[in-house]
Amino acid sequence: MKYLVLSVCALSVLGFIKPQYDSGIDQSLHWAQTPYHPLQQSVEVGRSFQTLVKFNKPFKSTPTVILAPIKYDFGDTLPQGFDIQLSAVNTVGFTITYVALSPATIFGFDVSWAAILDSNIYTYELQTNNLPVVKSNKDGTTRAQPLEVTFPENWSLKSAPNVAIFILGLKMVEAWPKIAVNMAVITKTSAQFKVTVGQKGTIEFIRVNMIIGEKDTLLVGTITHKTSGAADPLNAVAPESERVKKYEEKITDEIFLKTPRYTLYGISGLYYNYGAFCRFLTKNYLLVKDKLSVEIGTWQNSQLLEGQLNWFVYVPKPDAGVTDPDCAQVWESCNYQGDSFTVCDRKMSFPKDGWNKPVKSFKVPDGKVLKVYNEENLKGLSIRIEKDLPCMEVPKFSFLQLVGSLGDDKFWDSD
């Protein structure tokens, strides 16, 4: 029986996928639908509407997907609550589920989305009902509740990243809601953000999601609208008209003036006049050369006193990519540092294949087992590695093999 041995270089090529990007806007949940969609009917809590989103082109591997609402439209009854949920992400698309958290009417949402296949980009989603500080007080002062997330150990962040944050879900139980989420202290292992509530509003639930990346691949920023008084067009009530104001940001970092580059934005704060509908509109978002612009507005009898958007610009690194999900990856140092190679359902012989360094950290795909042997031809002692390990000393070894979780120790035959 013969077996196939591949070089380190060949294995690295086979296990590496170039970055991919796709984006769009889901507009499937609008009040104009006939018959009325379930969220528009003021009935039971938990009613939902689901939509399937298909990528313009299939991905080589399952991407990271970020959702970012760009339009809210819901009624004036309290309590008022909604939740936008992401599920079933695969190489061809994903599912968005819109959920009503109260009997109040929800007319619709527009949600922008981006799908990114790049090991330098991460997402983190947090939902909580535990907001002890974000409660009503009668003097109308602003209160802030800090929340902190710890990044998973297998994220390979070398320094404090940039983070953009978006609101995917809220439950508001008192009038005059003034709500915003903003990033605070960020390190390479954790991020703190603040949920801020002003006036007399109270919230009982919030869901946010974050897109996270190194500072040389992800640029983030915030655009804020604040009313200038009674003459502000967004503060005036004009039942049939749409009113917008244009805002611009200038990009000065040379890295993010290069192409290809990609951008997305979403709502991260709002303050509207309870007693009318909450109608928060954004449109005409553009990134041209060094200028980013967007229009923020409202329509009909809604008054938008404040609005806040987060945005990001993503530029893939020249050497960016991801390892194939059917491959394991091995590094010479702890915490996924130093030189590395991949093992893709094949075996490697050491040291004659050119690797003469130690191996100390491992990433193993779900449903696979990396077997490490201390003798050639799958003989001798072996170690089974079934999950990512940021640091582990291994004895001298000669072969590595990636198999299914049930085990498949046969060599590749060669005719």
TORGU-484529 format. One line per 10 residues: number of its first residue (from 1); for each residue x, y, z of N, C-alpha, C. Coordinates in steps of 0.05 Angstrom, whole numbers, padded with zeros to 5 digits. Layout:
NUM> X/Y/Z/X/Y/Z/X/Y/Z  ...
//
This chain:
1> 00017/-00024/00000/00000/00000/00000/00018/00025/00000  00012/00043/-00017/00027/00068/-00019/00011/00091/-00005  00026/00111/00002/00012/00134/00014/00023/00160/00003  00007/00180/00006/00013/00206/-00005/00023/00225/00016  00046/00237/00012/00058/00257/00030/00060/00283/00014  00049/00305/00025/00050/00331/00012/00069/00349/00027  00081/00367/00013/00099/00386/00026/00084/00407/00042  00098/00421/00060/00086/00442/00076/00074/00463/00058  00088/00471/00037/00078/00492/00019/00052/00484/00006  00051/00459/-00004/00027/00449/-00017/00004/00449/00002
11> 00008/00440/00026/-00013/00439/00045/-00024/00466/00052  -00006/00485/00054/-00014/00513/00060/-00032/00524/00039  -00026/00519/00014/-00043/00528/-00008/-00070/00515/-00007  -00070/00489/-00003/-00096/00475/-00003/-00114/00484/00020  -00102/00493/00042/-00118/00500/00065/-00124/00529/00068  -00119/00545/00047/-00122/00574/00049/-00143/00584/00029  -00161/00601/00039/-00182/00612/00022/-00179/00643/00022  -00180/00655/-00001/-00178/00684/-00003/-00204/00697/00008  -00202/00722/00018/-00225/00736/00029/-00247/00739/00008  -00272/00738/00017/-00295/00744/00001/-00313/00764/00016
21> -00329/00779/00001/-00347/00799/00013/-00372/00800/-00003  -00395/00804/00011/-00420/00808/-00002/-00437/00825/00016  -00456/00840/00006/-00473/00857/00023/-00499/00863/00009  -00518/00873/00024/-00544/00879/00013/-00562/00891/00034  -00588/00895/00027/-00608/00906/00045/-00633/00888/00044  -00642/00880/00067/-00667/00865/00068/-00690/00884/00073  -00709/00885/00054/-00732/00903/00056/-00758/00887/00056  -00757/00863/00066/-00780/00845/00064/-00802/00851/00084  -00796/00866/00105/-00815/00871/00126/-00825/00900/00124  -00845/00905/00108/-00856/00932/00105/-00886/00932/00109
31> -00896/00955/00119/-00924/00957/00126/-00942/00954/00102  -00932/00959/00078/-00949/00959/00054/-00956/00931/00044  -00945/00911/00057/-00951/00884/00048/-00980/00877/00052  -00991/00862/00033/-01018/00853/00034/-01019/00822/00031  -01031/00806/00049/-01043/00816/00073/-01022/00826/00093  -01032/00839/00114/-01013/00850/00134/-00995/00829/00145  -00970/00835/00149/-00952/00816/00160/-00958/00813/00190  -00949/00791/00203/-00956/00785/00231/-00948/00807/00251  -00926/00821/00246/-00917/00840/00266/-00934/00866/00265  -00949/00870/00243/-00966/00894/00242/-00992/00889/00257
41> -00999/00865/00262/-01023/00858/00276/-01018/00859/00306  -01032/00876/00320/-01028/00880/00349/-01042/00857/00364  -01027/00835/00366/-01039/00811/00379/-01018/00801/00400  -01012/00776/00398/-00996/00763/00420/-00966/00771/00418  -00953/00770/00441/-00924/00774/00442/-00910/00750/00430  -00889/00755/00416/-00873/00733/00404/-00880/00727/00375  -00899/00741/00364/-00905/00737/00335/-00880/00744/00319  -00876/00731/00297/-00851/00735/00282/-00856/00734/00252  -00835/00743/00238/-00835/00743/00209/-00807/00735/00201  -00805/00717/00182/-00778/00706/00175/-00773/00710/00145
51> -00748/00716/00139/-00740/00720/00111/-00714/00706/00106  -00711/00694/00083/-00686/00681/00075/-00671/00699/00056  -00645/00703/00062/-00628/00720/00045/-00608/00702/00031  -00605/00706/00005/-00587/00690/-00011/-00564/00707/-00020  -00539/00697/-00017/-00516/00712/-00027/-00516/00714/-00057  -00504/00736/-00067/-00502/00739/-00096/-00485/00717/-00109  -00466/00707/-00094/-00448/00686/-00103/-00441/00669/-00079  -00442/00642/-00081/-00436/00625/-00058/-00407/00630/-00048  -00404/00628/-00022/-00378/00631/-00009/-00363/00605/-00010  -00337/00606/-00009/-00320/00582/-00008/-00323/00568/00019
61> -00329/00583/00040/-00333/00572/00066/-00354/00590/00080  -00364/00582/00103/-00385/00597/00117/-00373/00624/00126  -00385/00646/00118/-00375/00673/00125/-00385/00683/00152  -00373/00704/00161/-00383/00720/00183/-00405/00739/00172  -00428/00740/00185/-00450/00757/00176/-00456/00778/00197  -00459/00803/00189/-00465/00825/00207/-00492/00837/00198  -00511/00841/00216/-00536/00855/00211/-00535/00883/00223  -00546/00902/00208/-00546/00930/00217/-00571/00944/00208  -00591/00949/00226/-00616/00962/00218/-00610/00991/00208  -00624/00999/00187/-00621/01026/00176/-00648/01041/00175
71> -00670/01027/00183/-00696/01040/00184/-00714/01026/00204  -00725/01042/00223/-00745/01032/00242/-00771/01045/00235  -00793/01030/00238/-00820/01040/00234/-00839/01025/00253  -00846/01037/00276/-00864/01023/00293/-00883/01043/00307  -00904/01033/00319/-00926/01049/00330/-00920/01062/00356  -00940/01076/00367/-00937/01093/00391/-00948/01081/00417  -00953/01055/00416/-00964/01042/00440/-00941/01030/00457  -00943/01033/00483/-00923/01021/00501/-00936/00998/00517  -00920/00977/00524/-00892/00974/00518/-00888/00968/00488  -00864/00975/00478/-00857/00971/00450/-00831/00955/00449
81> -00831/00934/00433/-00807/00918/00433/-00804/00902/00407  -00779/00899/00399/-00773/00883/00375/-00746/00869/00379  -00742/00848/00363/-00716/00834/00364/-00711/00824/00335  -00687/00829/00325/-00678/00821/00299/-00657/00799/00302  -00663/00775/00293/-00646/00752/00299/-00634/00740/00274  -00609/00732/00276/-00594/00720/00254/-00591/00690/00259  -00596/00673/00239/-00592/00644/00242/-00586/00631/00216  -00580/00606/00217/-00576/00588/00193/-00557/00600/00173  -00534/00610/00182/-00514/00620/00164/-00499/00597/00151  -00498/00597/00124/-00482/00577/00110/-00469/00590/00086
91> -00459/00575/00067/-00444/00586/00045/-00462/00599/00024  -00488/00594/00024/-00506/00606/00004/-00524/00627/00015  -00527/00630/00041/-00544/00651/00052/-00549/00648/00082  -00570/00661/00091/-00576/00661/00120/-00605/00668/00124  -00614/00667/00149/-00642/00673/00156/-00643/00697/00175  -00662/00715/00171/-00667/00737/00190/-00695/00732/00201  -00698/00733/00227/-00724/00730/00240/-00730/00756/00255  -00753/00768/00249/-00762/00793/00263/-00783/00784/00283  -00779/00792/00308/-00796/00783/00330/-00808/00807/00344  -00834/00806/00350/-00847/00827/00366/-00845/00819/00396
101> -00835/00837/00413/-00833/00832/00441/-00855/00843/00458  -00875/00855/00444/-00898/00866/00458/-00922/00865/00439  -00946/00870/00448/-00970/00870/00430/-00970/00893/00411  -00953/00913/00415/-00954/00938/00399/-00948/00932/00370  -00957/00950/00353/-00954/00947/00324/-00925/00953/00315  -00915/00936/00298/-00889/00941/00284/-00895/00941/00254  -00889/00963/00241/-00895/00966/00213/-00873/00955/00195  -00848/00958/00202/-00827/00947/00185/-00800/00956/00193  -00780/00943/00180/-00752/00949/00184/-00738/00947/00157  -00717/00962/00153/-00697/00957/00132/-00672/00949/00147
111> -00659/00927/00139/-00635/00918/00152/-00613/00914/00130  -00592/00928/00134/-00569/00923/00116/-00552/00900/00128  -00538/00886/00110/-00522/00863/00120/-00496/00862/00103  -00477/00850/00116/-00452/00844/00102/-00443/00816/00110  -00432/00802/00091/-00420/00775/00095/-00391/00777/00088  -00374/00769/00107/-00345/00772/00103/-00331/00746/00110  -00315/00736/00091/-00299/00712/00096/-00270/00722/00098  -00261/00726/00123/-00235/00737/00128/-00229/00731/00158  -00207/00717/00163/-00201/00709/00190/-00193/00733/00208  -00190/00757/00196/-00183/00781/00212/-00208/00795/00221
121> -00232/00786/00214/-00257/00799/00221/-00274/00780/00238  -00285/00792/00260/-00301/00776/00279/-00327/00791/00285  -00347/00776/00294/-00371/00789/00304/-00377/00778/00332  -00391/00794/00348/-00399/00786/00375/-00427/00798/00379  -00445/00781/00389/-00473/00789/00394/-00479/00786/00424  -00493/00806/00435/-00500/00804/00463/-00529/00813/00467  -00544/00798/00483/-00571/00806/00491/-00573/00804/00521  -00588/00822/00533/-00591/00821/00562/-00618/00834/00571  -00629/00822/00592/-00652/00834/00605/-00643/00846/00632  -00618/00844/00638/-00608/00853/00664/-00595/00881/00660
131> -00612/00902/00663/-00603/00929/00659/-00611/00946/00684  -00599/00941/00707/-00608/00953/00731/-00607/00984/00732  -00587/00995/00718/-00584/01025/00719/-00601/01038/00698  -00608/01024/00677/-00623/01037/00656/-00653/01036/00662  -00661/01051/00683/-00688/01052/00692/-00697/01081/00693  -00723/01085/00696/-00734/01112/00696/-00726/01127/00721  -00720/01152/00717/-00719/01171/00740/-00733/01196/00731  -00745/01209/00750/-00764/01230/00743/-00752/01257/00737  -00726/01260/00742/-00713/01286/00736/-00703/01288/00707  -00705/01266/00692/-00698/01267/00664/-00669/01266/00658
141> -00652/01260/00678/-00623/01259/00672/-00615/01233/00658  -00592/01234/00645/-00583/01211/00631/-00570/01191/00649  -00575/01165/00644/-00563/01143/00659/-00549/01125/00640  -00527/01113/00648/-00512/01095/00631/-00506/01069/00646  -00509/01047/00631/-00502/01021/00642/-00479/01009/00627  -00456/01005/00639/-00433/00992/00625/-00437/00962/00623  -00431/00951/00600/-00432/00922/00596/-00405/00914/00583  -00395/00891/00591/-00369/00883/00581/-00371/00855/00569  -00357/00850/00547/-00355/00824/00535/-00326/00816/00534  -00321/00790/00538/-00294/00779/00536/-00292/00763/00510
151> -00272/00770/00494/-00269/00756/00468/-00261/00727/00472  -00270/00709/00454/-00261/00681/00456/-00231/00678/00454  -00220/00658/00467/-00191/00654/00468/-00179/00649/00441  -00194/00637/00423/-00182/00631/00397/-00182/00654/00377  -00191/00678/00385/-00189/00701/00368/-00159/00710/00368  -00148/00715/00345/-00120/00721/00343/-00115/00751/00341  -00126/00766/00359/-00122/00795/00359/-00095/00802/00371  -00079/00817/00356/-00053/00824/00365/-00052/00850/00382  -00073/00866/00380/-00075/00891/00395/-00105/00898/00398  -00110/00920/00412/-00138/00929/00415/-00150/00935/00388
161> -00173/00922/00381/-00184/00926/00354/-00202/00950/00352  -00212/00955/00328/-00234/00974/00324/-00261/00958/00325  -00282/00971/00335/-00307/00958/00339/-00330/00977/00330  -00348/00967/00313/-00372/00981/00306/-00395/00966/00319  -00416/00980/00329/-00437/00968/00344/-00464/00977/00334  -00484/00959/00333/-00511/00965/00322/-00532/00953/00341  -00555/00967/00342/-00578/00957/00358/-00595/00939/00342  -00598/00914/00351/-00616/00895/00337/-00642/00890/00352  -00643/00897/00378/-00667/00891/00392/-00670/00910/00416  -00696/00918/00422/-00702/00936/00444/-00729/00929/00455
171> -00733/00933/00482/-00759/00933/00493/-00761/00958/00511  -00779/00977/00503/-00782/01002/00517/-00809/01002/00531  -00809/01010/00556/-00833/01008/00572/-00843/01035/00583  -00828/01057/00578/-00838/01083/00587/-00834/01103/00564  -00847/01125/00567/-00848/01145/00545/-00821/01160/00542  -00819/01174/00520/-00796/01190/00513/-00770/01175/00513  -00769/01153/00498/-00744/01137/00499/-00721/01151/00484  -00699/01154/00498/-00674/01165/00487/-00652/01144/00493  -00644/01130/00473/-00627/01106/00477/-00603/01107/00458  -00580/01100/00467/-00556/01098/00450/-00537/01078/00462
181> -00522/01065/00444/-00500/01047/00453/-00474/01058/00441  -00453/01059/00457/-00428/01069/00448/-00405/01052/00460  -00385/01048/00444/-00361/01033/00454/-00346/01050/00474  -00334/01037/00493/-00318/01050/00514/-00289/01039/00513  -00281/01025/00534/-00254/01014/00536/-00252/00989/00519  -00232/00987/00502/-00228/00964/00485/-00199/00954/00488  -00196/00929/00493/-00170/00916/00494/-00169/00893/00474  -00147/00879/00472/-00145/00857/00453/-00160/00832/00463  -00169/00833/00488/-00183/00810/00500/-00212/00816/00507  -00220/00842/00508/-00247/00848/00516/-00255/00876/00506
191> -00281/00881/00508/-00292/00907/00500/-00314/00915/00519  -00314/00940/00526/-00336/00951/00543/-00352/00971/00527  -00378/00969/00529/-00395/00990/00516/-00415/00999/00537  -00427/01022/00531/-00446/01034/00549/-00474/01036/00536  -00494/01028/00550/-00522/01032/00542/-00531/01057/00557  -00539/01077/00542/-00546/01103/00554/-00576/01108/00549  -00590/01116/00570/-00618/01124/00568/-00622/01151/00580  -00636/01169/00566/-00641/01196/00576/-00671/01200/00580  -00677/01225/00588/-00705/01232/00594/-00717/01212/00615  -00741/01203/00610/-00754/01186/00630/-00758/01158/00620
201> -00746/01152/00597/-00750/01125/00585/-00737/01103/00601  -00749/01079/00599/-00739/01055/00611/-00737/01033/00590  -00716/01018/00590/-00715/00995/00572/-00711/00970/00589  -00723/00948/00580/-00721/00922/00595/-00704/00902/00580  -00698/00907/00555/-00684/00887/00539/-00668/00902/00517  -00644/00892/00511/-00629/00903/00489/-00613/00880/00477  -00611/00880/00450/-00593/00863/00436/-00575/00880/00418  -00549/00876/00419/-00531/00890/00402/-00513/00870/00388  -00502/00878/00365/-00481/00862/00353/-00458/00880/00345  -00435/00868/00345/-00410/00883/00340/-00395/00870/00318
211> -00382/00886/00301/-00362/00876/00282/-00335/00886/00292  -00316/00868/00292/-00290/00873/00305/-00267/00866/00287  -00248/00884/00285/-00225/00878/00268/-00201/00895/00275  -00177/00886/00268/-00153/00901/00273/-00154/00928/00260  -00140/00948/00271/-00142/00975/00262/-00131/00980/00234  -00116/00961/00223/-00106/00964/00196/-00124/00950/00175  -00147/00939/00184/-00165/00927/00166/-00194/00937/00169  -00200/00949/00193/-00228/00958/00198/-00227/00986/00210  -00239/01005/00196/-00242/01033/00206/-00271/01037/00214  -00275/01049/00237/-00303/01053/00247/-00307/01082/00255
221> -00332/01090/00256/-00339/01117/00263/-00368/01120/00271  -00376/01143/00281/-00403/01149/00290/-00413/01175/00277  -00437/01175/00268/-00451/01200/00258/-00475/01204/00276  -00478/01229/00286/-00499/01235/00305/-00516/01259/00295  -00542/01256/00296/-00560/01278/00291/-00572/01287/00318  -00571/01313/00323/-00584/01325/00346/-00601/01348/00337  -00626/01350/00348/-00644/01371/00340/-00633/01399/00346  -00638/01417/00328/-00629/01445/00333/-00652/01462/00343  -00674/01449/00351/-00696/01464/00361/-00721/01461/00345  -00741/01478/00350/-00767/01476/00337/-00765/01480/00307
231> -00745/01495/00297/-00743/01499/00269/-00729/01476/00254  -00718/01457/00268/-00706/01434/00256/-00727/01418/00240  -00722/01412/00215/-00742/01398/00199/-00749/01371/00210  -00730/01357/00223/-00736/01331/00234/-00752/01333/00260  -00753/01357/00272/-00768/01361/00296/-00796/01371/00290  -00801/01381/00266/-00827/01391/00258/-00845/01368/00250  -00871/01372/00255/-00891/01352/00247/-00903/01360/00221  -00899/01344/00201/-00910/01349/00174/-00921/01323/00164  -00947/01318/00168/-00958/01292/00165/-00952/01276/00140  -00949/01289/00118/-00945/01274/00093/-00916/01275/00082
241> -00899/01290/00095/-00873/01295/00082/-00851/01278/00095  -00831/01273/00078/-00806/01261/00088/-00785/01283/00091  -00773/01284/00115/-00753/01305/00120/-00726/01292/00127  -00705/01301/00114/-00678/01290/00119/-00658/01312/00122  -00636/01305/00135/-00612/01322/00137/-00588/01306/00129  -00570/01318/00114/-00546/01304/00104/-00523/01308/00123  -00508/01287/00128/-00484/01287/00145/-00461/01275/00129  -00437/01286/00135/-00413/01276/00121/-00390/01271/00140  -00373/01251/00133/-00349/01245/00148/-00326/01244/00128  -00302/01253/00136/-00279/01252/00119/-00260/01230/00129
251> -00250/01214/00111/-00231/01193/00117/-00203/01202/00111  -00186/01202/00131/-00159/01212/00127/-00138/01190/00128  -00145/01166/00138/-00126/01144/00140/-00121/01133/00112  -00096/01133/00103/-00089/01125/00076/-00096/01096/00070  -00095/01079/00091/-00101/01051/00087/-00129/01048/00075  -00148/01064/00085/-00176/01061/00078/-00185/01078/00054  -00165/01089/00040/-00170/01102/00014/-00163/01083/-00008  -00152/01060/-00002/-00144/01040/-00022/-00169/01024/-00030  -00166/01010/-00052/-00186/00991/-00061/-00174/00963/-00064  -00189/00942/-00061/-00218/00942/-00055/-00224/00950/-00026
261> -00246/00963/-00022/-00255/00970/00005/-00286/00967/00005  -00296/00962/00029/-00325/00957/00031/-00335/00971/00056  -00361/00979/00056/-00371/00994/00078/-00400/00987/00085  -00407/00991/00110/-00434/00986/00119/-00440/01004/00143  -00465/01009/00148/-00473/01026/00171/-00499/01016/00182  -00505/01025/00207/-00530/01018/00219/-00537/01035/00244  -00561/01033/00254/-00571/01050/00276/-00559/01040/00302  -00548/01060/00318/-00538/01054/00344/-00550/01072/00366  -00569/01088/00359/-00582/01105/00379/-00606/01120/00367  -00625/01127/00384/-00649/01142/00375/-00662/01156/00398
271> -00676/01177/00391/-00691/01193/00411/-00714/01205/00396  -00738/01196/00402/-00762/01205/00387/-00784/01214/00406  -00802/01229/00395/-00824/01240/00411/-00846/01220/00414  -00848/01208/00438/-00869/01190/00443/-00896/01204/00441  -00915/01191/00430/-00941/01203/00424/-00946/01203/00394  -00924/01198/00380/-00925/01194/00351/-00911/01168/00345  -00910/01161/00319/-00896/01136/00312/-00866/01141/00313  -00851/01120/00318/-00822/01121/00316/-00815/01114/00287  -00807/01134/00273/-00799/01130/00245/-00772/01142/00240  -00752/01125/00239/-00724/01132/00236/-00715/01123/00209
281> -00708/01142/00192/-00701/01136/00164/-00672/01144/00159  -00658/01126/00144/-00632/01134/00133/-00632/01127/00104  -00617/01142/00088/-00617/01137/00059/-00592/01150/00046  -00587/01142/00021/-00566/01153/00005/-00539/01152/00019  -00533/01129/00030/-00506/01125/00042/-00486/01120/00020  -00465/01137/00020/-00445/01136/-00001/-00417/01138/00010  -00398/01124/-00002/-00370/01127/00004/-00356/01132/-00023  -00347/01157/-00027/-00334/01165/-00052/-00307/01178/-00045  -00286/01166/-00054/-00259/01176/-00049/-00255/01178/-00018  -00251/01202/-00008/-00245/01205/00020/-00269/01216/00036
291> -00293/01214/00024/-00317/01226/00037/-00339/01205/00040  -00350/01203/00064/-00372/01185/00070/-00396/01203/00077  -00419/01198/00065/-00443/01215/00070/-00468/01197/00073  -00487/01208/00088/-00512/01194/00092/-00533/01215/00100  -00559/01209/00094/-00581/01226/00102/-00596/01212/00124  -00602/01227/00145/-00618/01218/00168/-00644/01233/00169  -00666/01219/00173/-00692/01233/00173/-00715/01218/00185  -00739/01229/00180/-00763/01216/00189/-00785/01224/00170  -00810/01216/00175/-00832/01223/00158/-00858/01222/00173  -00879/01233/00160/-00905/01235/00171/-00905/01249/00198
301> -00919/01239/00219/-00922/01255/00243/-00901/01248/00264  -00879/01235/00257/-00858/01228/00276/-00839/01251/00279  -00828/01254/00303/-00807/01274/00309/-00782/01260/00318  -00761/01262/00302/-00735/01249/00309/-00718/01271/00322  -00715/01269/00348/-00699/01290/00362/-00669/01284/00361  -00662/01258/00362/-00634/01250/00359/-00633/01224/00344  -00611/01220/00330/-00606/01194/00317/-00577/01189/00315  -00569/01164/00318/-00540/01158/00318/-00535/01134/00301  -00514/01135/00284/-00506/01114/00266/-00477/01106/00272  -00472/01080/00270/-00444/01071/00269/-00438/01061/00241
311> -00414/01065/00232/-00406/01056/00205/-00379/01043/00207  -00373/01026/00187/-00346/01015/00184/-00338/01014/00155  -00312/01016/00151/-00299/01012/00125/-00279/00989/00128  -00282/00969/00111/-00266/00945/00113/-00247/00943/00089  -00222/00939/00094/-00202/00935/00073/-00187/00909/00079  -00189/00889/00061/-00174/00864/00066/-00144/00868/00066  -00130/00855/00084/-00101/00856/00083/-00091/00840/00059  -00068/00847/00048/-00058/00833/00024/-00055/00803/00028  -00048/00795/00052/-00044/00767/00058/-00067/00755/00073  -00090/00768/00073/-00113/00759/00089/-00125/00734/00076
321> -00140/00719/00093/-00154/00696/00084/-00163/00680/00107  -00173/00656/00102/-00182/00638/00123/-00172/00610/00116  -00170/00594/00136/-00163/00566/00131/-00189/00551/00125  -00186/00531/00108/-00209/00515/00100/-00221/00502/00125  -00248/00502/00127/-00260/00490/00151/-00256/00460/00153  -00247/00447/00131/-00241/00419/00132/-00211/00414/00138  -00197/00435/00146/-00169/00432/00152/-00164/00440/00181  -00144/00427/00193/-00133/00436/00219/-00109/00454/00214  -00104/00472/00233/-00081/00489/00230/-00064/00487/00256  -00038/00487/00252/-00019/00482/00274/00002/00505/00274
331> 00008/00516/00298/00027/00538/00300/00051/00529/00317  00074/00542/00312/00098/00535/00327/00098/00546/00356  00082/00566/00361/00082/00579/00388/00054/00579/00400  00052/00584/00426/00026/00585/00439/00010/00609/00428  -00017/00607/00432/-00035/00629/00425/-00035/00635/00395  -00030/00614/00379/-00032/00616/00350/-00013/00636/00338  00011/00636/00348/00032/00655/00339/00054/00640/00324  00068/00655/00308/00091/00644/00293/00083/00630/00268  00102/00614/00256/00096/00600/00232/00075/00578/00236  00061/00571/00215/00040/00551/00217/00038/00535/00191
341> 00024/00513/00193/00017/00498/00169/-00011/00486/00173  -00022/00475/00152/-00049/00463/00153/-00047/00434/00146  -00066/00419/00156/-00069/00390/00150/-00098/00386/00141  -00101/00377/00116/-00127/00375/00104/-00133/00346/00096  -00142/00330/00115/-00149/00303/00109/-00126/00287/00097  -00101/00296/00102/-00078/00282/00093/-00058/00279/00116  -00036/00266/00110/-00016/00262/00131/00010/00276/00124  00024/00283/00144/00050/00296/00140/00071/00281/00155  00095/00279/00143/00117/00265/00156/00138/00286/00164  00147/00284/00188/00167/00303/00198/00192/00288/00208
351> 00216/00299/00205/00221/00326/00195/00226/00328/00165  00224/00305/00150/00233/00305/00123/00216/00322/00104  00192/00330/00113/00175/00348/00096/00183/00378/00101  00204/00383/00116/00214/00410/00118/00207/00425/00143  00192/00413/00161/00184/00427/00186/00202/00417/00208  00218/00434/00219/00236/00426/00241/00232/00443/00266  00207/00453/00269/00201/00470/00292/00182/00455/00311  00179/00465/00335/00159/00452/00353/00130/00460/00344  00111/00447/00355/00083/00455/00351/00070/00458/00378  00056/00480/00383/00046/00486/00409/00017/00495/00410
361> 00005/00503/00387/-00023/00510/00388/-00037/00500/00363  -00063/00494/00367/-00078/00479/00346/-00106/00491/00343  -00116/00491/00318/-00144/00497/00312/-00154/00473/00297  -00176/00461/00307/-00187/00437/00295/-00216/00442/00288  -00225/00437/00263/-00253/00442/00255/-00272/00424/00270  -00297/00434/00273/-00318/00418/00286/-00322/00392/00272  -00325/00371/00287/-00330/00345/00275/-00305/00330/00266  -00282/00342/00271/-00257/00329/00262/-00239/00324/00286  -00220/00306/00283/-00200/00299/00303/-00173/00300/00290  -00154/00315/00303/-00126/00315/00294/-00111/00295/00310
371> -00099/00275/00296/-00084/00254/00310/-00054/00259/00305  -00039/00259/00326/-00011/00264/00325/00004/00238/00334  00021/00227/00316/00035/00202/00320/00064/00207/00325  00077/00191/00341/00105/00194/00346/00123/00176/00329  00110/00160/00312/00125/00143/00293/00112/00145/00266  00127/00139/00244/00116/00140/00217/00096/00117/00213  00081/00120/00191/00061/00100/00183/00040/00095/00205  00033/00116/00219/00011/00115/00239/00017/00095/00261  00042/00092/00268/00049/00073/00289/00057/00088/00315  00060/00073/00336/00069/00085/00361/00047/00099/00376
381> 00055/00116/00394/00036/00131/00411/00023/00153/00395  -00002/00159/00401/-00016/00181/00387/-00031/00198/00408  -00035/00223/00400/-00051/00242/00416/-00075/00250/00399  -00099/00251/00411/-00123/00260/00398/-00129/00289/00406  -00131/00307/00387/-00138/00335/00392/-00165/00340/00379  -00185/00346/00395/-00212/00348/00385/-00223/00376/00386  -00208/00395/00395/-00217/00423/00396/-00193/00441/00395  -00199/00467/00392/-00177/00487/00391/-00162/00487/00418  -00136/00487/00416/-00119/00489/00439/-00099/00511/00436  -00101/00532/00452/-00083/00555/00449/-00054/00549/00458
391> -00051/00528/00475/-00023/00522/00484/-00022/00494/00495  -00005/00477/00483/-00001/00450/00494/00026/00440/00485  00041/00430/00503/00067/00418/00496/00061/00389/00486  00073/00382/00463/00069/00355/00452/00096/00342/00451  00097/00315/00454/00122/00301/00451/00131/00301/00422  00155/00291/00418/00165/00288/00391/00146/00272/00374  00141/00282/00349/00122/00268/00332/00132/00265/00304  00120/00247/00289/00128/00243/00261/00106/00246/00241  00081/00242/00250/00058/00244/00232/00035/00259/00244  00020/00273/00228/-00006/00284/00235/-00027/00275/00216
401> -00050/00270/00226/-00072/00261/00209/-00098/00274/00218  -00114/00284/00200/-00140/00296/00206/-00161/00276/00197  -00178/00267/00215/-00199/00247/00209/-00226/00257/00219  -00247/00243/00211/-00273/00248/00221/-00275/00241/00251  -00295/00251/00264/-00297/00246/00293/-00300/00217/00300  -00310/00201/00281/-00313/00172/00287/-00288/00157/00280  -00269/00170/00267/-00243/00158/00261/-00243/00145/00234  -00221/00150/00219/-00217/00139/00193/-00187/00139/00188  -00173/00118/00196/-00144/00118/00197/-00131/00107/00171  -00146/00105/00150/-00134/00094/00126/-00117/00115/00111
411> -00096/00106/00099/-00081/00124/00082/-00096/00129/00056  -00089/00150/00043/-00098/00154/00015/-00084/00134/-00002  -00099/00118/-00017/-00086/00098/-00035/-00078/00112/-00060  -00057/00102/-00072/-00047/00112/-00098/-00046/00089/-00117  -00061/00092/-00139/-00062/00070/-00158/-00036/00065/-00172
//
